[in-house]
Amino acid sequence: MEIKIPKYYDPNENKTYEADSCVELRNAWNKNELELNTLVRGTYPGQLLKDTELLGIKSIGYWNIKKLQNWGLNWHTNEGIEICFLESGALDFHITNTKYQLKTNDITITRPWTIHKIGSPNVDLSKLHWMIIDVKVRHPHQNWEWPDWIILNEDDLEELTRYMRQNERPVWKANSEFKNCFIQIGNIIKLGKHKKYDSKLKIQINQLLVLLLEIFKSEHTVLDQSLIEIKRSVEFFLRSLESNLDENWTVVKMANDCQLGVTRFTHYCKEITNCSPMEYLNRLRLRKAAEFLKSEINAPVMDVAFRCGFSSNQYFNYAFKKHFKVSPNQYRKTISL
């Protein structure tokens, strides 16, 4: 199964974000500004995992920051489900328009489609543990596939998955067992250069998931079926379109991006936007073109057309005049008066 790195659009900053590579954290680590003990895959900073070790884990470990930093982890998404635990210190944690001030023993849980950042703008003195585990999903409606070394019994794993799919509360409070489990994981990783760690970490991760399930149960967590519906995945995709207007979109390509068939994707697009996918895309392109014509008065009309995804200047002029009742040049003149 081919997994694409997720891209998500933040309307507040008009930017698209891919899975985080933690460049700022890597730079601080390289300068010995903090202690970092992590096992990783891909572009995350830390000691690379072997192909046979901890399959499904993208990053696991901790940072220990004991002096002031000049960086933060800006808006990003993850390639998997990220579970963090703040052992000591404090951190500002943001999800879309909501800011949380994390305190000792707080847990955060974020999914691949959740845009978030840490720091406001810089991170504080803190010891933060985390684990990013890839369950092969990039959209809310997709079924989760846990690594085969997760050994919770079928009922427990199904219940844990349901809790994590059908609620998106971002911040929880850890109990002492959960805390000790993450600390043990950190200690195992710290000694990993000298001792074998694969089996020990798998045992601790399984224990961590059991404890997380117990926390969900003790909190009487309310589940929301709408969080895993196909319509929600289409809504996320449509939000991301505005920062990818220059891509050569077709309805098939849009549907594939959502891991849906064309008929179903088109149905939900019409339900959400009251128009077909290509009509909606065209409206976004025209709206963006109008913004460029207004803000970049010296940019050639042809450049504006191509930047907004129109394949020809002739079609752009036709579509723009049909929508705004004036040509692009006339539109620019009217707003400059």
N, C-alpha and C positions, 0 to 999 in steps of 0.2 A: 504493500500500500504506500503510494507516494504521498509524503506530507509536505505541504508548502509552508514556508515561514510566514506567519500571519502578518498582515498589514492592516492597521486600523487608523481611521481618520479622527482627529481631534478638531472639532469645529471652533473651539476657543482660540487655537493657535493656527488654524488652517494648515495643518501638517499631517502627514501620514507617518506612522511609526511601525517599525518592524520589531521582531523579537530582540530584546536588549542584549548587547554584547558587553555592557558594563565598562565602556572605555574609560570613564572617569575613575572608576574603582581600580582598574588595571594600572592607570598612570600613577595613582597614589601608592599603590602596592610597589610598583617599580622604584618609586622614590623612597621606599621604606617609611612611609608616613603612617602606616598601620600594620597590624598583624592580620594576615589572610591565610586561612587553611581551608582549601577547597579541592574537591575532585570534580572534574568537568569534562564536558564534550563540546565540540564546536569552538565558538569564539569567546566563551566565558573565561575569565581569568582564573588560573589555578593549575594544579597538577592534572595532566590529561589522564583520563581513564582508558584502560585497555579495551579492545573490542569485546572481550569476554566478561568484563566486569560491570556489574550494576546496569544491565541493559534497561534502557528507559529513563535513566537518570541523566538530566542535562547539567545540573550543578547541585552540589551538596557541600555544606561546610559552614564557616562562620567568618565574620570579621570582628576584630577587637580594636576599637579606635580610642586612643587615650590622649590625643592632642587635637586641637582645632583643625578643621579641614576647610578647604576652599572649593569644594565640589559637592554635587548631589547627583542622584540618579534621576535624570529628567524623565519626562513622559515616555513610557515604553510599554510594550507587551511582552509576554513570555511564550516560549515554545511548549510549555506544559503547565500543569497546575503547580503554583508556587505556594508553599507553606513556610511562613517565617515565624520565628520566635525571638522576642527581645528579652535576653537574659538580664541585662543591666543597662542603665542609662535611659535616654529618651530619643525619640525620632518623630519628625513630622511625616505623615503618610497621607497621600492624596489619591482619591479616586474620582475622576471627572471633576465635578464641582464641589466635592466634599473633602474637608480636611480633618484628619484624625491626629491627635497627639498621643503617640504610642508611649506607654509606660512599661515598667518592668513586669514581666510575665504575660504581656499581650501577645496574641497570635494573630497573624494576618493570613488570609487565604484569597488568592487571586487566580482567575482563570485566563486562558490564552486570549480571549476577546476583551479583557478588561484593561483599559488604559490606566496606568497609575505612575506615581513617582514618589521618591523618598528624598526628603530635604526641602528646606524652605528659605533660601535655595540650597543651603549647605546642610550636610548631615551633622548630627551632634555626636558628642562622646557617647559611645554605645558598644555593646557586644551583641551582635545580631547573628542568629543561626537561620539557615534556610535549606530548603530542598525543592528543586524543580523536577517534577516527574512527568514524563510524557505519556499521556493515555490516548494518544493518537486522535485528538480532536482539535479542531480549529474553529468550530461553530457550535452554538448552544444546543442545536438539535441532534448532533451526532452522538452515537453510542460510544461509551468509553471502553478502551481496551487496556487493562492493567498488565504490567509485565508478568510473565508466568511464575516468577519467584515470589510474588505476593501470595501468601498462603492462607489468608483469611478464608474461613469456610464460605461456601456459596451464599448463604443467607446473609452473613455479616458483610461480605463484600458488596452484595447487591444493595443492602441498606445504607452502607457508607456512600456508595455511588449516588444513591437517590438523595441523600442529604446534601452532597456536594454539588449535584446538578440542579436541584430544585430549591436551593436557597443561595443567595449571594451576599449574605451578611459578611462584610470584610474583616471585622475585628472581633476576636474572642478572647477569653481569659484562660490561661493554662493552669492546670493543677500541678502539684509537686511531681507526680509521676511523669507527666508530659515533659516538664522542665528537665528532669533528670535524664530522660530518654534523649533529648536533643543534646544535652551536655555530654552524654556518653558517645554520641555520634561524633561530636567535635573532638573528643579525646582520641577516639579511634583513628580519625583522619589525621590528627596531629602526629600520631605515632606511625602512620601508614608507610612512611619511607623505610621503616625498619622492621615492620611486622605485616603479615598478611591481614587484610581488612575486609575482603569481599563478603565472606560468610557472616562475620560479626556485624557488618553494616546492614546486611539484609535482615538479620534478626531484629536489629534495633528499629529499622524502618517499618517492619511489620508490626512491631510493638507500638510504634508511634501511631500507625493508622488505627489500631485497636483502641488506643487511648483517645484518639480524635473522635471516633464513633461514640465512645462513652460520653465525651463532652457534648456532642450534639444531642444525645438522648437526655442528658441531665438538664439541658437548657430548654427542653420541650420545643425544639426547633419547628417552626411553621414552614411547610413546604408549599411551593407555588408551581403548579404545572405549567403555567404560561412561560416560565423561564427556559423551558426546553422545547418550545414549539418551533416549528419550521419558520413561521412568520417572523419570529424574533431574529433568526439568522439572516433572513432577507433584509430586515430593518438595519442590522449592523452593516451589511454589504452596501446598501443604498447610501448610508452615511459616508462610507469610505469613497464613494465615486467622485466626490467633489475634488479630491486631491489627486485623482488619477484620470482626469478628463482627456489627456493627450494619448492615452492608451487606445489601441485599435480594438475597441469593444464590439462584440457581437452578442446576440442574445444567448447563443450557445456558450460563449466564453464566460458571460456573467453567471449563467446557471452552473457551469462547471466550478467556478470560483466558490459558489455556495454549496458545492457537492449535492446539487439537485438536478432533476430533469427540467427541460425547457418548459414543459406545460405547467408543472407545479410552481416553478420560479415565476413564470409570467402571471399565474393566478394571484400569487401573493403580492407581486409588484403592483398589479392593478388594484388590489384591495387596499394597499398602503398609500399609493400615490394617485389613484384614479386615472392612470394612464399606462400604456405599455412600457416595457423597459427602455426601448429605443427612444420613445417620446420623452420619457423622464430624463434620460441621458442628454437628449438634445436641449431640453429646457435648462439643465444645469450648465451645459456648455454656453448657451446664449447668455445666461445670467452672468457667468464668469467673464465672458467676452465684454459685456457691457461694463463690468467693473474695471477691466483693463483699459477700455477706451476712455473711461473717466479718470483713472489714476495715472495712466501713462500716455499722455496726450501726444508725445512725439513718436510713439511706437507705430511702425507701419501696420496698416489694417491686416495685411497678409500675415505678418508675424503673430498678431493677436489670434487670427483664425487658426493657425497651426498649433499655437500653444494651447488652445482650447479643444483641440482634437478634431477640427474640421479638415477634411482631406483636400479641399480645394477652396480657393478664394471665391470662386463663382458661387459655389453652393452656400458658403458662409453668408455672402451678401444676400442671396435669395432667402435663406432661412431667417436671417436677422431682420430683414425688411418685413417679412411675413409676420414675425412675432411682435416687433416694436413699431411697425408702420412707417419706419424711416430707415434709410440705409445707414451702415456704420459711420460713414463720414458725416452724414447729416446729424446723426445722434451725437457725435462728438462735438459738432458745432453748437448744437442746442444747449448742451450742458456747460459749454465754455462761455456762454453769454451772461 
